[in-house]
């Protein structure tokens, strides 16, 4: 579970009128949206203010947007209303939520690097469990090189992703992993050259 300091930090960061990461979807998610079929049941993990969940709802998906911040979820609901779509929301901690087995067609995990290695390992196991056979995982995060850029993300290097880590965690999935450095501009929180790693993974059918 996230510690109280981390929880309070995120509550404070979301407690503003503007959207911390902007209202537009994450570029990696947008670029791979054609892999997500209309009508798909989608779990958007730690979805914050809903930019990614709302985007997928606009594409005709049945989306559960999960976050532990009540303030962020209020903003997600407001964004969904503004866009005229239905978004299911749940206030929950990803480390304690009971992931239903083989229930989701798609899991979206964008910059969810607030967890240290042990709870992250448990979360990855739950992601593998909750996807249906043939289900899709779209995950983007920062690599350790991101700390030198200082343009977003955690300061704890152990929270960041490497190719070896993702290959090991999703070894039985069909994986496409890309490491790249690119400019990203996502609200006030992510801006500038960034050390990214993208994972598109499909669970064995």
C-alpha positions in Angstrom: 0.0 0.0 0.0 1.2 3.5 -0.7 2.4 5.3 2.4 0.4 8.2 3.8 3.0 10.7 2.7 2.8 9.5 -0.9 -1.0 9.5 -0.7 -1.2 13.0 0.6 1.3 14.2 -2.0 -0.9 13.0 -4.9 -4.1 14.4 -3.3 -2.4 17.8 -3.1 -1.0 17.6 -6.6 -4.5 16.8 -8.0 -6.2 19.5 -5.9 -6.0 22.2 -8.6 -8.4 23.3 -11.3 -6.1 22.5 -14.2 -5.4 18.9 -15.1 -2.0 17.8 -13.8 -1.1 15.7 -16.8 -3.5 17.5 -19.2 -6.8 16.4 -20.7 -5.4 14.8 -23.8 -4.6 11.0 -23.8 -1.0 9.8 -23.4 0.6 9.7 -26.8 1.7 6.0 -26.6 -1.9 5.0 -25.8 -3.3 7.2 -28.6 -0.8 5.7 -31.1 -1.8 2.1 -30.1 -5.6 2.7 -29.7 -6.4 0.8 -32.9 -5.4 -2.4 -31.0 -8.3 -1.8 -28.6 -11.6 -2.9 -30.1 -14.8 -0.9 -29.5 -16.8 -2.6 -26.7 -13.6 -3.9 -25.0 -13.7 -4.1 -21.2 -10.8 -2.0 -20.1 -9.1 -1.5 -16.7 -7.2 1.8 -16.5 -4.9 1.5 -13.6 -4.0 4.6 -11.4 -5.8 6.6 -14.1 -5.6 9.9 -12.2 -7.8 12.6 -13.6 -9.1 10.3 -16.3 -7.4 11.5 -19.5 -6.7 8.0 -20.7 -9.9 6.3 -19.5 -12.1 9.0 -21.0 -10.2 8.7 -24.3 -10.9 5.0 -24.5 -14.6 5.5 -23.4 -14.9 7.9 -26.4 -13.7 5.0 -28.6 -16.6 2.9 -27.4 -14.9 0.9 -24.6 -16.4 -0.1 -21.2 -13.8 1.5 -19.0 -13.1 1.2 -15.3 -10.9 4.1 -14.2 -9.3 3.3 -10.9 -7.3 5.7 -8.7 -6.8 6.1 -4.9 -7.3 9.9 -5.1 -11.0 11.0 -4.7 -10.1 14.4 -6.0 -8.5 12.9 -9.2 -11.6 10.8 -9.8 -13.9 13.8 -9.4 -12.0 15.5 -12.2 -12.2 12.3 -14.2 -16.0 12.3 -13.9 -16.0 16.0 -14.9 -13.9 15.3 -18.0 -16.2 12.4 -19.0 -19.3 14.6 -18.6 -17.6 17.3 -20.7 -16.8 14.7 -23.4 -20.3 13.2 -23.2 -19.1 9.6 -22.3 -19.7 7.2 -19.5 -16.7 6.3 -17.4 -17.0 3.8 -14.5 -14.8 4.9 -11.6 -13.5 3.2 -8.5 -11.5 4.7 -5.6 -9.1 2.0 -4.7 -5.4 1.2 -4.0 -3.8 -1.0 -6.7 -1.9 -2.9 -4.0 -5.1 -4.1 -2.2 -7.8 -4.1 -4.9 -9.1 -7.7 -5.6 -8.3 -8.1 -9.3 -10.9 -10.4 -10.8 -9.5 -13.4 -12.7 -9.6 -13.3 -16.5 -12.1 -10.4 -16.5 -10.6 -7.6 -18.7 -9.9 -7.5 -22.4 -7.3 -4.6 -21.9 -5.3 -3.2 -19.1 -3.8 0.2 -19.4 -0.9 1.1 -17.1 0.6 4.5 -18.0 3.4 5.9 -15.7 2.3 4.0 -12.6 5.8 4.0 -11.1 4.9 5.0 -7.6 5.5 1.4 -6.3 8.8 -0.1 -5.2 9.9 -3.5 -6.4 8.0 -5.9 -4.1 4.5 -4.4 -4.5 5.2 -3.8 -8.1 5.9 -7.5 -8.6 2.5 -8.3 -7.0 0.8 -5.7 -9.2 2.3 -7.2 -12.3 1.1 -10.6 -11.2 -2.4 -9.2 -10.8 -2.3 -7.6 -14.2 -1.4 -11.0 -15.7 -4.2 -12.6 -13.8 -7.0 -10.2 -14.6 -6.5 -10.2 -18.3 -8.5 -12.6 -20.4 -6.7 -15.1 -22.6 -5.6 -13.1 -25.6 -6.0 -9.9 -23.6 -3.8 -6.8 -24.2 -1.6 -4.9 -21.9 -0.5 -1.3 -22.8 2.2 -0.1 -20.4 4.5 2.9 -20.6 7.0 4.1 -18.1 10.3 5.7 -17.5 13.7 4.0 -17.7 16.4 4.7 -15.1 18.0 7.2 -17.4 15.0 9.4 -16.8 16.4 10.6 -13.4 19.2 12.5 -15.3 16.5 14.2 -17.4 14.5 15.3 -14.4 11.4 15.9 -16.6 8.9 13.8 -14.6 8.5 10.6 -12.7 9.8 9.3 -9.4 13.2 10.0 -8.0 13.7 6.4 -6.8 15.6 4.6 -9.5 14.3 1.2 -8.3 10.8 2.2 -9.3 11.7 2.6 -12.9 11.5 0.0 -15.7 14.2 -1.8 -17.7 13.8 -4.1 -20.7 15.1 -7.0 -18.6 12.5 -6.3 -15.9 9.6 -6.2 -18.3 10.8 -9.2 -20.3 11.0 -11.3 -17.1 7.7 -10.2 -15.7 5.8 -10.8 -18.9 7.9 -13.7 -20.3 4.9 -15.8 -21.3 3.2 -12.9 -23.1 3.9 -12.0 -26.8 5.8 -8.7 -26.1 6.9 -5.8 -28.2 9.2 -3.5 -26.0 10.6 -0.3 -27.3 13.1 1.9 -25.4 13.4 5.4 -26.7 14.1 9.0 -25.7 11.5 11.4 -26.8 10.0 14.8 -26.0 6.7 14.5 -24.1 4.3 17.2 -23.1 1.6 16.1 -20.7 0.2 18.9 -18.6 2.4 20.6 -16.0 3.8 17.3 -14.6 5.5 15.7 -17.6 7.4 18.0 -20.0 10.6 17.7 -22.0 13.0 15.0 -23.2 12.2 11.7 -21.4 13.7 8.2 -21.2 10.7 6.0 -22.1 10.0 2.4 -22.3 6.8 1.1 -24.1 5.3 -2.4 -23.7 2.6 -3.9 -25.9 1.9 -7.4 -24.6 -0.7 -10.0 -25.4 -1.6 -12.8 -22.9 -1.4 -16.3 -24.4 -4.9 -17.3 -25.7 
